[in-house]
Amino acid sequence: MKSDLFTFARADRAFYASTGRYARMEELRSVGLLSLPPDTRWPYSYYVYMPAPHRFFVVAIGLGPLTMGV
């Protein structure tokens, strides 16, 4: 998960460097900056949240119950 989050962040920073704005994952994929599988990789779902034009967060949400080793 950690390496996926860094990959998303690098792609969005590269997009920002060329356009002056951040992009959602679909746009990063369409311009060839993001080659990770779809927005879900078990057990996480990823999305890019942009609260302001010059700010973004890549968020990973757990899809299933967390289990602890017994």
N, C-alpha and C positions, 0 to 999 in steps of 0.2 A: 504494500500500500504506500509506504513512504516514497519509494522510487517512482510510483505512478504520480503521486502528488507533485514531486519535483519535475517530472516530465511535463505535466500540465502547466506548471508555473513557468518553466523555460519557454514553452511554446507561446504563452500569453505575453511574456516579456519580449520575445522576438517580434511578435505581431505589433506590440506597442512601439517598438523601436522603428518600425517601418511605416506605421499609420498614425501614431500619436493617440491611440485609444486601445482599450482592451477588447477582447472578443469572447463570445460564448464558444463552447466546445464545437458546435456544429460548424461555425465559421472557421475555427482553427483547422478542422479537418478538411474543409472545402478548399483552403489555400495550401494544403500540404504540410502544415506545421505540426500536426498531431497525428501520429500513426498508431496510437494505442488502440486496443479493442474498444468496443462500445462503452458507454458510460458506466457499465456495471461489470465488475469483476468480483465474483463471489469471494468473500461475503460482504463486499462494499458496493455502494452506488456513489458515483461522483457527479458533482456539478460545480459550475463556476458561478459565483455570486458577485455581482458588481454593484455595490451600494452607491458608488459615485463614478463619474467618467474616468477618473484617474486612480481607481482603486479596485482591486479584485481579491477574492478569496476562493481557493479551491477547497471544496468540502467533501469529505468522505462520510457516508452514513452507513452504519452496519445494517445488513438486511435480515439477519437472523438473531436468535437469542445467543448471548455470549455464554460460552461454556468454559468452565474451569477444569483443568486436568484433575482427575480424581486419583 
